Amino acid sequence: MTLENSLMSSAQRYAKGLGGLFAMVLLAGCSSAPNEAAAPKPPTVEQTAPVAQACDANAVQYAIGAPFDEANVATLEEQSGATQVRVLRPGTAATMDYRDDRLNIHLESNDMIEALRCG
């Protein structure tokens, strides 16, 4: 056996050993079963949060075209059944999240009420 053949076979043996070790590590990671005792139980009806009262924008449509001031926010909130009010002026950035219990008051540039929507 020449030195070149001896080195080649050593390298091949080393590569095969690493390949086998790699395969064992992969299989060991796949073989463990999940611990079912650690998983949380799904919520029951008693554990869920209460459903918020939905907003009714139809009840306040009379205010469209009226001038807006901070004093009528409480009135619009109460009459619509909303638990939160958001005032949106032209060019105002707003999140796109939908909230069943929120009244959105859309204003024109002259602070006149343009639209009243829930969401």
N, C-alpha and C positions, 0 to 999 in steps of 0.2 A: 504494500500500500504506500502510495506516495504521500508527501506532505500536503499537497493540494487536495487529494481525495480525503485525507484525514480531516482537514479543516472543513471541507464541504459537508462531510457527514456529521461533524460536530455542530455546524450551523443548522443543519436540517433537524438534528435531534433537539436542539434548543428551540427552534421554531415550533416543532410538534409539541414540545412540552408546554410552551406558552399558549398554543392553541387549545390544548386540553384543559389547562388551568382556566383560560377565559371561558370555555364552554361550561366548566363546573360552576364558576361564579354566576354566570347567567342562569343556569338551571336552579341554583340555590335561591336566587332572588325570585324566581317564578314559583317555587314550590311552597312558599309559606302561605298559609291560609289566613284570611283577615280575622281579626279578633272581634267576633260578633258581640261579645260582652261590652266592648268599649263603644259601640255605636249607639247614638242617642235614640230614644223611642220617638216615633212620629207624634206630632201634637194631636191631642184629642179635641173635641169640640169645646170642652171646658177650658183648655189652655190657649185657645186662639184669642186674638184681640177683638174687642167689640167693633162692629161695623159702624163707621162714622155716618152721621146723618148726611144725606145727599143734599146738594144745593138745588134750588129751583129758580132759575133765571127768569122764567115766565112771570113770576110774581112781581118782578121789579122792572119790567119792560116799559112801564109808564115813564120812567126817568130818562129815557133816551131823548136827547135834545136839550135836556135841562143843564144849567151850569153846575159844574162840580165844585164842591168845597169839602173840606175835611169833616164838617159837621154832619153831612148826609151819609157818610160811610157807615156809621153805626146803624142808621135806619135801613139802608140797603142790605146790610149784613143780616139784620134781624128778620126783615121781610122775606129774604131769599132763603133763610134757614142755613146759610153758610156759617162755617166756624172760622173762616179765614177770608180776608179780602186782599186782592192785589190790584193796585192801580197801575195801568200801563199807558204811558204817554207816547206820542209818536217817536220812533227811534229808540225806545227803551228796550234794553236787552232783558229777556225773560227766559227762565228755564222751560224746557219742554215737558216737564213731568206733569202728569194728569192727576189732579186731586178732585175727587167727587164732592168734597165739602168746601171748595174754594170758589168765591165769586171774583171774576176778573172784570174790572171796570176799565174799558177802553175809552180813552179820551182823544178828542181832536186837538189840534195845536192851540186852540183858543180855550182849552179846558172845558169844553162842552162834552157831555157824555155821548159817545158815538155808539157804543155797544155794551151789553152786559151779558156775559157768558160764564157758565160754570166750567171748572176744569183746572 
